[in-house]
Amino acid sequence: MSLNHIRPWRNIYRRKSRQIMVGSVPVGGDAPITVQTMTNTLTTDVAATVSQIQACADAGADIVRVSVPDEASSKALKEIVRESPVPIVADIHFHYKRGIEAAEAGAACLRINPGNIGSQERVREVIKAARDYGCSMRIGVNAGSLEKHLLDKYGEPCPDAMVESGLEHIKILQDNDFHDFKISVKASDVFMAAAAYQALAEATDAPIHLGITEAGGLMSGTIKSAIGLGNLLWMGIGDTIRVSLSADPVEEVKVGYDILKSLGLRHRGVNIISCPSCARQGFDVIKTVEALERRLEHIKTPMSLSIIGCVVNGPGEALMTDVGFTGGGNGAGMVYLAGQQSHKLSNDEMVEHIVSQVETRAAQLDLEAAAVENSAN
């Protein structure tokens, strides 16, 4: 539930953009900001690729991108699309024929990089295939692969060059009366990416795909992405995101959702509010939270859980969460339900009991949501 009506300092006013469809998923306009990732299996290994897509979908991915580097991958893509639980974006580089083949194979969207796909005539052929087979497109500008004439003009990759590249390619699509596209201007440099996205947001009403490309490993890449994407999202820029990590794609999805959840832009699963722990803690906060994160991964219902080691902040945090546990003394703490003090609990029983309480509360929230939906219908 949005709290913006009573807490104006939490308001985020999203940039107004056109809405397109990526398969069955709306992107842009007033649609939820979607979370994407990309497979890293060999596309020709259909079973491994579909398995990874399913794992990403289970983690919350709305859309998954699959690389299509050769003709064998194009052939495999058809079966992957058929078995995928989410829309598939075909990642196309260097060979325009892969884009045509991917459209024929049923891809929901074609991602092309204007800096390396070839001449405008080849781009036009990909546009025709996208139109003929009903798929959208993503213009994917990357600081590392800008067109030569722009590098000659600006001397180096920079925000102005990236935006100019994107607008040039938008013109090609629009000149061919194709408007079902979104656009990204990614860089590994947070400052460059942020500046490019801000300028792009003012220059077009197309849906914007956010990403800090090649952000790094799980820890460093998460931090860079949270800074870059978080600030842009806070400004209202961004309709779909991908966190680019040298890590399991499932981790990209989790980080993406956590960024959106921290800004109140998407709500899925359990948001755990926990303290860093200190000498006052009445139980091992760190190990408890690690265990609960694993045990509660299956919960999809948006809800909150506070795990606080002592009574300094614990009761206050518990008032704002669906389920809470605050450490006390003598090997026990206090359980809070729906913001109310409920009962004492032994630390030894904590994890199992909290999991049970969260599951019960999730079921209750699901029933309440279903009742509201039924009454609206």
Backbone hydrogen bonds, N-H to C=O, Kabsch-Sander energy under -0.5 kcal/mol:
donor,donor_aa,acceptor,acceptor_aa,energy
6,I,3,L,-1.4
7,R,3,L,-1.8
10,R,7,R,-2.3
11,N,8,P,-1.6
14,R,12,I,-0.9
15,R,236,G,-3.3
17,S,15,R,-0.5
18,R,205,D,-3.1
20,I,27,V,-2.7
22,V,25,V,-3.2
23,G,21,M,-0.7
23,G,108,A,-0.6
25,V,22,V,-2.0
27,V,20,I,-2.9
31,A,28,G,-1.9
34,T,239,D,-1.7
36,Q,241,I,-2.9
37,T,63,I,-1.0
39,T,65,R,-2.3
45,D,42,L,-1.8
46,V,44,T,-1.4
49,T,45,D,-2.4
50,V,46,V,-3.0
51,S,47,A,-2.2
52,Q,48,A,-2.1
53,I,49,T,-2.4
54,Q,50,V,-2.5
55,A,51,S,-2.0
56,C,52,Q,-2.2
57,A,53,I,-2.6
58,D,54,Q,-2.6
59,A,55,A,-1.4
60,G,56,C,-0.6
60,G,57,A,-1.0
61,A,56,C,-2.7
62,D,35,V,-2.5
63,I,35,V,-1.4
64,V,87,P,-2.1
65,R,37,T,-2.8
66,V,89,V,-3.1
68,V,91,D,-2.2
74,S,70,D,-1.7
75,K,71,E,-1.9
76,A,72,A,-2.0
77,L,73,S,-2.2
78,K,74,S,-0.9
79,E,75,K,-0.7
79,E,76,A,-0.5
80,I,76,A,-2.1
81,V,77,L,-3.1
82,R,78,K,-1.6
83,E,79,E,-1.7
84,S,80,I,-1.5
89,V,64,V,-2.3
90,A,88,I,-0.5
90,A,109,C,-2.9
91,D,66,V,-2.9
91,D,89,V,-0.5
92,I,90,A,-0.7
92,I,111,R,-2.8
95,H,93,H,-2.6
96,Y,94,F,-0.7
98,R,95,H,-1.4
99,G,95,H,-0.6
99,G,96,Y,-0.7
100,I,96,Y,-1.5
101,E,97,K,-2.6
102,A,98,R,-2.5
103,A,99,G,-2.0
104,E,100,I,-2.1
105,A,101,E,-1.7
106,G,102,A,-0.5
106,G,103,A,-1.2
107,A,102,A,-2.2
108,A,88,I,-2.3
109,C,88,I,-1.2
110,L,136,S,-2.0
111,R,90,A,-3.1
111,R,109,C,-0.5
112,I,110,L,-0.7
112,I,138,R,-2.3
113,N,92,I,-0.7
116,N,113,N,-1.9
117,I,113,N,-1.0
123,V,119,S,-1.9
124,R,120,Q,-2.5
125,E,121,E,-1.6
126,V,122,R,-1.7
127,I,123,V,-2.4
128,K,124,R,-2.4
129,A,125,E,-1.8
130,A,126,V,-2.5
131,R,127,I,-2.5
132,D,128,K,-2.8
133,Y,129,A,-2.1
134,G,130,A,-0.5
134,G,131,R,-0.8
135,C,130,A,-2.3
136,S,108,A,-2.1
137,M,180,D,-2.1
138,R,110,L,-3.0
139,I,182,K,-2.7
140,G,112,I,-3.0
140,G,138,R,-0.7
141,V,139,I,-0.8
141,V,184,S,-2.3
143,A,186,K,-2.4
145,S,142,N,-2.0
146,L,143,A,-0.6
150,L,147,E,-0.6
151,L,147,E,-1.9
152,D,148,K,-2.7
153,K,149,H,-1.5
154,Y,150,L,-2.7
155,G,151,L,-2.3
162,M,158,C,-2.2
163,V,159,P,-2.6
164,E,160,D,-2.5
165,S,161,A,-2.3
166,G,162,M,-2.2
167,L,163,V,-2.8
168,E,164,E,-2.3
169,H,165,S,-2.0
170,I,166,G,-2.5
171,K,167,L,-2.1
172,I,168,E,-1.5
173,L,169,H,-2.1
174,Q,170,I,-2.9
175,D,171,K,-3.0
176,N,172,I,-1.1
177,D,174,Q,-2.0
178,F,173,L,-2.7
179,H,177,D,-0.5
181,F,179,H,-1.9
182,K,137,M,-2.1
183,I,207,P,-2.0
184,S,139,I,-2.5
186,K,141,V,-2.4
190,V,188,S,-0.6
193,A,189,D,-2.6
194,A,190,V,-2.6
195,A,191,F,-2.4
196,A,192,M,-2.4
197,Y,193,A,-2.7
198,Q,194,A,-2.2
199,A,195,A,-2.0
200,L,196,A,-2.6
201,A,197,Y,-2.5
202,E,198,Q,-0.9
203,A,199,A,-1.0
203,A,200,L,-0.7
204,T,200,L,-1.3
209,H,183,I,-2.6
210,L,208,I,-0.6
210,L,240,T,-3.1
213,T,187,A,-0.7
213,T,211,G,-0.7
215,A,212,I,-0.6
215,A,244,S,-1.0
221,G,217,G,-2.5
222,T,217,G,-0.6
222,T,218,L,-1.1
223,I,219,M,-2.0
224,K,220,S,-2.4
225,S,221,G,-2.5
226,A,222,T,-2.6
227,I,223,I,-2.2
228,G,224,K,-2.7
229,L,225,S,-2.6
230,G,225,S,-0.8
230,G,226,A,-1.0
231,N,227,I,-1.7
232,L,228,G,-1.6
233,L,229,L,-3.1
234,W,230,G,-2.3
235,M,231,N,-1.4
236,G,233,L,-1.6
237,I,232,L,-2.6
239,D,208,I,-2.9
240,T,208,I,-1.4
241,I,34,T,-2.5
242,R,210,L,-1.9
243,V,36,Q,-0.6
244,S,212,I,-0.6
244,S,242,R,-0.7
245,L,243,V,-0.9
246,S,216,G,-2.9
247,A,245,L,-1.9
251,E,248,D,-1.5
252,E,248,D,-1.1
253,V,249,P,-1.8
254,K,250,V,-2.2
255,V,251,E,-2.6
256,G,252,E,-2.6
257,Y,253,V,-2.6
258,D,254,K,-2.3
259,I,255,V,-2.4
260,L,256,G,-2.1
261,K,257,Y,-3.2
262,S,258,D,-2.2
263,L,259,I,-0.8
263,L,260,L,-0.6
264,G,261,K,-1.3
265,L,260,L,-2.8
266,R,260,L,-0.7
269,G,300,K,-1.9
271,N,269,G,-0.5
271,N,303,M,-2.9
272,I,270,V,-0.8
273,I,271,N,-0.6
273,I,305,L,-3.4
274,S,272,I,-0.7
275,C,307,I,-1.4
281,Q,278,C,-1.7
282,G,309,G,-2.8
285,V,283,F,-1.4
288,T,284,D,-1.9
289,V,285,V,-2.7
290,E,286,I,-2.2
291,A,287,K,-2.2
292,L,288,T,-2.5
293,E,289,V,-2.6
294,R,290,E,-1.6
295,R,291,A,-2.5
296,L,292,L,-1.9
297,E,294,R,-1.1
299,I,296,L,-1.5
300,K,298,H,-0.5
303,M,269,G,-1.8
305,L,271,N,-2.3
306,S,323,V,-2.2
307,I,273,I,-3.0
308,I,325,F,-2.4
314,G,310,C,-1.1
317,E,313,N,-2.4
318,A,314,G,-2.5
319,L,315,P,-1.3
320,M,317,E,-1.5
321,T,318,A,-1.3
322,D,304,S,-0.7
323,V,304,S,-1.6
324,G,336,Y,-2.4
325,F,306,S,-2.4
326,T,334,M,-2.4
327,G,308,I,-2.5
328,G,332,A,-1.3
332,A,329,G,-0.9
333,G,345,L,-2.6
334,M,326,T,-2.5
335,V,343,H,-3.2
336,Y,324,G,-2.8
337,L,340,Q,-2.6
338,A,322,D,-3.7
339,G,321,T,-0.7
340,Q,337,L,-2.0
342,S,335,V,-2.9
343,H,335,V,-1.1
345,L,333,G,-2.6
347,N,331,G,-2.8
349,E,346,S,-1.2
350,M,347,N,-1.1
353,H,349,E,-2.2
354,I,350,M,-2.9
355,V,351,V,-2.5
356,S,352,E,-2.0
357,Q,353,H,-2.4
358,V,354,I,-2.8
359,E,355,V,-2.5
360,T,356,S,-2.2
361,R,357,Q,-2.6
362,A,358,V,-2.8
363,A,359,E,-2.2
364,Q,360,T,-2.0
365,L,361,R,-2.5
366,D,362,A,-2.4
367,L,363,A,-2.0
368,E,364,Q,-2.2
369,A,365,L,-2.4
370,A,366,D,-2.3
371,A,367,L,-2.2
372,V,368,E,-2.0
373,E,369,A,-2.2
374,N,370,A,-2.6
375,S,371,A,-2.2
376,A,372,V,-1.7
377,N,373,E,-1.4
